[in-house]
Amino acid sequence: MPPVLQQRIPALAEKIRPRERLTDGREKGLRPLLEGALGKPFTEGNEIDVLRNGVQIFPAMLEAIRGAQSTIELLTFVYWRGDIAREFAEALAERSRAGVKVFVLLDGFGAQQIDKKLVKNMRSAGVEVQWFRPLSKLQPWKGNHRTHRKLLVCDGDVAFTGGVGIAAEWDGDARNPHEWRDTHFRVRGPAVRHMQAAFLDNWIETGRPLLDLKHHISAPKRAGKAAIQVVRSTASIGWNDTATLFRVMFAYAKSRIWVTTGFFVVDDGTQKLLAEAAKRGVDVRIMYPGRHHDSRVSKVAGESRVRPLLDAGVKIYHYQKTMIHAKIIIVDDSLVSIGSTNLNQRSLLKDDEISLAVDDPRTAQILSNQYRRDLGSCDQEGKRSWAHRGLAQRAKEIFVSPFRRQM
């Protein structure tokens, strides 16, 4: 953590006064700390729907696309192949032919597997499809910093974000290893405008003309009771706002930190904060993929960092049913972090991400119930099993150690 931030976060805690309470009598807790550390306010009056797995996620997204009347903005890291990829392309093309302005931004690395016919068909229908930082043999260094954001915004009124990619792997209900487990979120209310800004941020970098901002000026009307802080991080070496978000949450959690992440490779500072939280009595749980992890190298890199956490009392769970790809952190009773950000060094140091800090007891309760449900498909890591891992596993951990910052 940068020295300036190390000095700033403790000072923020002193700014919270007993009189600072929400209208329902709950202490504000982490909200003033997050607003002070990040310089970004929470917006009130939002509604969030939790969408579990492709069986719920894709129909909701397609319904929003097919109902759009003015604009559609889709930004994704993964757009691969399969029936669902084709269905999205057809829906976007149909709306464009109907006069809706449709903008699609694909990451130049993550979306390489897309069927090029889908891109051609969308462009033929008038969809403006662009690539974010396309790979170049002449400038290979640019390939290391990607946009990992997942965003869909329709008419500036409803937005979606979370972990899901547009590909067959996410279709279904996580019933077997061919159907990934993920969570996505539908948002309505004033926070949608801030989510839209994350799309514009990446779109402008492509060099294309600025979008018509009249759809970005008027904030959507209040739609619910959730307060949301939209946090954008930028692909650069060093530090970003999402890393600050996570560290403040870990440093000041009072009762629990329940993490679900598709990729778990923490740096020394984050590891220390999680361990310290467990030592002061916080229920710290970390869930990430087990035998169906889609990146064995990343899994090995993460496992090499587990022992200090186990010693501190952190509970580690490996999800065994299929690849779990969700990115969720639940802190205490009402605060959650959702979005595209994994608890790994690539998300926190190198890639463009979007995270939503959500203060809403209802959303926290729904996600807590789902977390407990997912625990039924997990094996818990123990000190004994970690200590008795084989020589081959230990050798792999040593080999990948120098590359952890890339994972």
C-alpha positions in Angstrom: 0.0 0.0 0.0 1.4 3.4 -0.9 2.7 5.4 2.2 0.2 8.2 1.6 -2.7 5.7 1.9 -1.1 4.0 4.9 -1.2 7.4 6.7 -4.7 8.3 5.4 -6.8 5.3 6.2 -6.3 5.4 10.0 -7.1 9.1 10.0 -10.4 8.4 8.2 -11.5 6.3 11.1 -11.3 9.2 13.4 -13.7 11.2 11.2 -16.7 8.9 12.0 -18.8 10.4 14.8 -21.6 8.6 16.7 -24.1 11.2 15.4 -23.4 10.0 11.8 -26.2 7.5 11.4 -28.5 6.4 8.6 -32.1 7.2 8.8 -32.9 3.7 9.9 -30.6 4.0 12.9 -27.7 1.9 11.6 -24.2 3.3 12.0 -22.7 4.3 8.8 -19.7 2.0 9.4 -17.5 1.6 6.4 -19.3 4.0 4.1 -17.5 7.2 5.3 -14.2 5.4 5.2 -14.7 4.3 1.6 -15.9 7.7 0.5 -12.9 9.4 2.2 -10.3 6.9 0.9 -11.7 6.9 -2.7 -13.2 10.4 -3.1 -16.3 8.8 -4.6 -19.8 9.2 -3.0 -22.4 6.5 -2.6 -25.5 7.1 -4.6 -28.8 6.4 -3.0 -32.0 5.0 -4.4 -30.8 2.0 -6.4 -32.3 -1.4 -7.0 -30.2 -4.5 -7.4 -31.3 -7.9 -8.7 -29.0 -10.9 -8.0 -28.8 -13.2 -11.0 -27.4 -16.7 -10.4 -25.8 -18.6 -13.2 -26.4 -18.4 -17.0 -30.0 -19.7 -16.6 -31.0 -16.4 -14.9 -28.3 -14.1 -16.3 -28.6 -14.5 -20.0 -32.4 -14.2 -20.3 -32.3 -11.0 -18.2 -29.6 -9.4 -20.3 -31.3 -10.4 -23.6 -34.6 -9.1 -22.4 -32.9 -5.7 -21.7 -31.3 -5.7 -25.1 -34.4 -6.6 -27.0 -36.4 -4.0 -25.1 -33.9 -1.1 -25.7 -35.3 1.9 -27.5 -32.4 4.3 -27.8 -28.9 3.0 -26.9 -27.1 -0.2 -26.0 -23.5 -0.3 -24.7 -21.8 -3.7 -24.2 -18.3 -4.1 -22.9 -16.8 -7.5 -22.2 -13.5 -9.3 -21.7 -14.9 -12.6 -22.9 -17.0 -13.1 -26.0 -16.3 -16.6 -27.4 -18.5 -19.0 -29.3 -21.6 -21.1 -28.9 -25.4 -20.7 -29.1 -25.5 -17.9 -26.5 -22.8 -15.9 -28.3 -24.8 -16.1 -31.5 -28.0 -15.2 -29.7 -26.5 -12.1 -28.3 -25.1 -11.0 -31.7 -28.5 -11.5 -33.3 -30.3 -9.5 -30.7 -27.8 -6.7 -30.9 -28.0 -6.7 -34.7 -31.8 -6.7 -34.6 -31.9 -3.6 -32.3 -29.5 -1.8 -34.5 -31.6 -2.4 -37.6 -34.6 -1.1 -35.6 -32.8 2.3 -35.1 -31.2 1.8 -31.7 -27.6 3.0 -31.4 -25.6 -0.1 -30.5 -21.9 0.0 -29.3 -19.9 -3.2 -28.6 -16.4 -3.0 -27.2 -14.4 -6.3 -27.0 -11.1 -6.8 -25.3 -8.4 -7.5 -27.8 -7.0 -10.4 -25.9 -10.0 -11.9 -24.0 -12.4 -12.0 -27.0 -10.0 -13.4 -29.5 -12.1 -16.6 -29.8 -15.2 -14.9 -31.0 -16.6 -16.2 -34.3 -15.5 -13.5 -36.8 -18.8 -14.1 -38.7 -20.7 -12.7 -35.6 -18.6 -9.5 -35.8 -19.2 -9.2 -39.5 -22.9 -9.7 -39.1 -23.2 -7.1 -36.3 -21.3 -4.6 -38.3 -23.4 -5.2 -41.4 -26.5 -4.4 -39.3 -25.0 -1.1 -38.2 -23.6 -2.2 -34.8 -20.3 -0.3 -34.0 -18.0 -3.0 -32.9 -14.5 -2.0 -31.6 -11.5 -3.7 -30.1 -9.9 -2.5 -26.9 -6.1 -2.6 -27.3 -5.9 -5.1 -30.1 -2.8 -7.3 -29.9 0.2 -6.1 -32.0 3.5 -7.9 -32.7 5.1 -4.5 -33.1 4.0 -3.3 -29.6 3.8 -6.5 -27.5 4.0 -4.6 -24.2 0.5 -3.3 -24.7 -0.9 -6.8 -24.5 -0.3 -7.0 -20.7 -2.9 -4.4 -19.7 -6.5 -5.4 -20.5 -10.0 -4.3 -19.8 -11.6 -7.1 -17.7 -14.8 -5.1 -17.2 -18.2 -6.7 -18.0 -20.9 -4.1 -18.6 -24.2 -3.9 -20.4 -26.1 -0.6 -20.3 -29.5 -0.2 -22.1 -31.1 3.2 -22.6 -29.1 4.6 -19.7 -31.7 3.1 -17.5 -30.6 -0.5 -16.6 -27.1 -1.9 -16.3 -25.6 -5.3 -15.7 -22.2 -6.2 -14.3 -20.5 -9.2 -12.6 -18.4 -12.1 -13.6 -20.2 -13.5 -16.7 -18.7 -13.7 -20.2 -20.6 -14.2 -23.4 -19.8 -17.9 -24.0 -21.2 -21.4 -23.8 -19.2 -22.0 -20.6 -21.6 -19.8 -18.7 -24.8 -21.3 -20.1 -26.9 -23.4 -17.8 -27.2 -23.7 -14.0 -23.8 -24.9 -12.9 -25.0 -28.5 -12.8 -21.8 -30.0 -14.1 -18.2 -29.0 -15.1 -19.4 -27.8 -18.5 -21.7 -25.1 -16.9 -19.7 -22.5 -14.9 -20.9 -21.1 -11.6 -21.2 -17.3 -11.7 -23.2 -14.3 -10.4 -24.2 -11.2 -12.3 -26.2 -8.2 -11.2 -28.9 -6.0 -12.7 -28.9 -2.4 -11.5 -31.5 0.4 -11.8 -31.2 3.9 -10.4 -28.7 6.7 -10.2 -25.7 4.4 -10.1 -26.3 3.4 -13.7 -24.9 6.7 -14.9 -21.6 6.0 -13.1 -21.5 2.5 -14.5 -22.0 4.0 -18.0 -18.9 6.1 -17.4 -16.8 2.9 -17.2 -17.9 2.0 -20.7 -17.1 5.5 -22.0 -13.7 5.4 -20.3 -12.7 2.4 -22.4 -14.5 3.5 -25.5 -12.7 6.8 -25.8 -9.4 5.0 -25.7 -10.2 3.3 -29.0 -10.1 6.7 -30.8 -13.7 6.5 -31.9 -15.9 9.6 -31.8 -17.3 10.5 -28.4 -20.7 9.0 -27.9 -23.8 11.3 -27.7 -23.6 12.4 -24.1 -27.2 13.4 -23.8 -27.9 9.9 -22.7 -25.3 10.2 -19.9 -26.3 13.5 -18.4 -29.6 12.8 -16.8 -29.4 10.4 -13.9 -32.0 7.6 -13.8 -34.8 8.0 -11.3 -34.6 6.4 -7.9 -35.6 2.8 -8.1 -34.9 1.2 -4.7 -33.1 1.4 -1.4 -29.5 0.3 -2.2 -26.6 2.7 -1.9 -23.9 2.1 -4.4 -20.3 3.4 -4.9 -19.1 2.7 -8.4 -15.3 2.2 -8.4 -13.3 2.1 -11.7 -9.8 0.8 -11.8 -7.3 1.5 -14.6 -4.8 -0.9 -16.3 -1.5 0.4 -15.0 1.4 -0.8 -13.0 1.3 0.3 -9.4 -2.1 0.8 -7.6 -5.7 1.4 -8.3 -8.9 2.4 -6.6 -10.3 -1.2 -6.4 -7.2 -2.2 -4.4 -7.9 0.6 -2.0 -11.6 -0.5 -1.8 -10.6 -4.0 -0.9 -8.0 -3.0 1.7 -10.3 -0.6 3.5 -13.0 -3.3 3.7 -10.5 -5.8 5.0 -8.9 -3.4 7.5 -12.2 -2.3 9.1 -14.5 -5.3 8.9 -16.0 -6.1 12.3 -17.7 -9.4 12.0 -17.1 -11.2 8.7 -15.3 -11.2 5.3 -16.7 -13.8 3.0 -14.9 -13.8 -0.4 -15.8 -15.6 -3.6 -13.2 -15.2 -6.4 -12.5 -17.0 -9.6 -8.7 -16.3 -9.2 -6.9 -16.0 -5.8 -3.4 -14.7 -5.9 -2.8 -12.1 -3.1 0.1 -9.7 -2.5 1.8 -9.5 0.9 -0.2 -6.5 2.0 -3.6 -8.0 1.3 -2.5 -11.3 2.8 -1.5 -9.5 6.0 -4.8 -7.6 6.2 -6.9 -10.8 5.9 -4.7 -12.6 8.5 -5.0 -9.7 10.9 -8.8 -9.6 10.4 -9.0 -13.3 11.3 -6.8 -12.8 14.4 -9.1 -10.1 15.7 -12.1 -12.4 15.5 -13.5 -11.6 12.1 -15.0 -14.6 10.3 -12.8 -14.7 7.2 -13.7 -17.2 4.5 -12.2 -17.4 1.0 -13.8 -19.6 -1.7 -12.2 -20.2 -5.1 -12.1 -23.0 -7.7 -10.9 -26.4 -6.9 -10.2 -29.2 -9.4 -12.1 -27.5 -12.3 -10.1 -24.3 -12.2 -9.6 -23.1 -15.8 -6.1 -21.8 -15.0 -3.9 -24.4 -13.3 -1.0 -22.0 -13.1 -3.0 -19.4 -11.3 -4.3 -22.0 -8.9 -0.8 -23.1 -8.1 0.3 -19.5 -7.6 -2.5 -18.9 -5.1 -2.0 -22.0 -3.1 1.6 -21.0 -2.3 0.1 -18.1 -0.3 -2.3 -20.1 1.8 -0.2 -21.1 4.9 -0.1 -17.8 6.7 -3.8 -17.4 6.2 -4.6 -20.8 7.6 -2.3 -20.1 10.6 -4.3 -17.0 11.3 -7.6 -18.8 11.3 -8.8 -17.9 7.7 -11.0 -20.6 6.3 -10.2 -21.7 2.7 -12.7 -23.5 0.5 -12.2 -25.1 -2.9 -15.4 -25.2 -5.0 -15.4 -28.6 -6.6 -18.6 -28.9 -8.6 -17.5 -26.8 -11.6 -15.4 -23.7 -12.3 -16.7 -20.9 -10.0 -16.1 -17.5 -11.6 -18.0 -15.1 -9.3 -16.4 -12.1 -7.8 -18.1 -11.2 -4.5 -17.0 -9.9 -1.1 -19.5 -9.7 1.8 -18.4 -7.6 4.7 -20.4 -7.5 8.0 -24.1 -7.3 7.7 -24.9 -5.0 4.8 -21.8 -4.1 2.7 -20.8 -6.2 -0.4 -18.4 -5.6 -3.3 -19.5 -7.0 -6.7 -18.3 -6.6 -10.2 -15.6 -7.9 -12.5 -12.7 -7.8 -10.0 -11.0 -11.0 -8.7 -8.9 -11.1 -5.6 -5.7 -11.4 -7.5 -2.8 -9.3 -8.5 -3.8 -8.9 -12.1 -7.2 -7.4 -11.2 -5.7 -5.1 -8.6 -2.5 -4.0 -10.5 -2.9 -4.4 -14.2 -6.4 -4.6 -15.7 -9.3 -2.2 -16.1 -12.0 -3.4 -13.7 -15.3 -2.2 -12.3 -16.5 -2.8 -8.8 -19.6 -1.8 -7.0 -19.5 -1.3 -3.2 -23.2 -1.9 -2.3 -24.6 -0.9 1.1 -27.9 -2.9 1.2 -28.9 -5.5 3.8 -31.2 -7.3 1.4 -28.5 -7.8 -1.2 -26.0 -8.9 1.5 -28.6 -11.4 2.8 -29.3 -12.9 -0.6 -25.6 -13.3 -1.3 -24.9 -14.7 2.1 -27.6 -17.4 1.6 -26.0 -18.2 -1.8 -22.5 -18.4 -0.2 -23.8 -20.9 2.3 -25.4 -22.9 -0.5 -22.1 -22.9 -2.4 -20.2 -24.2 0.6 -22.1 -27.5 0.1 -20.0 -28.0 -3.1 -16.7 -27.2 -1.4 -13.8 -29.0 0.3 -12.2 -27.0 3.1 -8.4 -26.7 3.0 -6.8 -27.7 6.3 -3.3 -27.1 7.7 -2.6 -30.8 7.6 -3.6 -31.2 4.0 -1.7 -28.1 3.0 1.4 -29.3 4.8 1.3 -32.8 3.2 1.0 -31.6 -0.4 3.4 -33.5 -2.7 6.8 -32.5 -3.9 5.5 -31.9 -7.4 3.0 -29.4 -6.1 5.7 -27.6 -4.1 8.0 -27.5 -7.1 5.3 -25.9 -9.2 4.7 -23.3 -6.5 8.4 -22.3 -6.5 8.4 -22.2 -10.3 5.4 -19.9 -10.7 6.3 -17.6 -7.7 8.2 -15.0 -9.8 5.2 -14.6 -12.1 2.5 -14.0 -9.4 2.1 -10.3 -10.3 0.8 -11.4 -13.7 -1.9 -13.6 -12.2 
